Amino acid sequence: MSETNLDEILEEYAAATPAGNDLKILRETSEKHPQHSDDLADFAAARAVVKHAPEEELSGEEEHRFAEAGLKNLRMVLGAFDFGLFDFSQLHG
């Protein structure tokens, strides 16, 4: 059995979510590839940051703060998700 590399997994997730992140698909992909679940979470967080980033140029410090805030928020959601505390009925599809 050949192991799928990280780039292929990220491409699989991106192709499955062309309109943006989807927590259900993120969970399914993470469960399918548990060895890369942290990388998938980071990819989704970075994707969310880019989607909601201001169009003006940020300083390196601002960009770092913005990325860290996005990662913190995503990890908080995923932590609630991991413990069954996330309510999928609140998602808008």
N, C-alpha and C positions, 0 to 999 in steps of 0.2 A: 504494500500500500504506500503510495507516495504522499508525502506531506505537502499540503498546499502552502506556498510561501506567503508572507505577509502582504506583499504587493497585490497578489491575486485576491486575497481575502478583502483588502480595502477596495479593490476594483469591484468585487462582487457586491459589497455593501453599497458603494456609490451607484452602481447600475440598478440596484433594487430600490434606491431612494433618490430618483432624479430631481424631485421637487425639494429635497432637503431631508434632514434627519427624521427618522421614524423610530420611536422607542421600541415598538414591537419587533420590527425587523432588526434593530440593533441587538435586542435580546436574543432573537433566534440565531443571528449570525455569531454572537458571542458564545452561545451554547453549542453551536456547531464547531466552533474553533476556540475552545476555552484557553488554549495556550496563548492566544492573541487577544483576549478580551480587554486587557488594559490598553493595548495599542488601538483597538477599535474605539474604545471610549475616548481616547485622546484624539483620534481622527474625527469623531463626531463632534467633540468639543471645538476643535479647530475649525471645522466646517461651520458650526453655529456662529463662532466669533466672526469669521469672514463674512457670513451672510448678513450679520447685524452691525458690522463695523462701519464707522463713518467713512464717507468717501474722501475726506480730507486726509492729508498725510499726517501720521502720528509720529511722535518722537519714539526712539527705541524704548525709553522708559515707559511711555504711555502704552505702547504696543504690548510690552511685557505685562504690565498691570492688567490690561484688558484681557489678554490670553489667560492669565492666571485666574481672573475672576470667572471667565467662561468655564475653565476646567474645574474650578471649585464647585460651581453651580451644577455642572453635569455630573460630577462625582456624587454630589448630594442627592440628586435625582436618582442616579443609578444605585446608590446605597439604599434609598427608600424602596426602590424597585426590587433590589436583592432580598430585602426583608419582607416583601409583600405589602409594603406600606403605600405603594404608588397606585392610584386609582385611574385605570385606563379609561374610564368613562369620561374623564376630564379632557382627554385628548380630542382635538378637532382634526378630522381627516380631510 
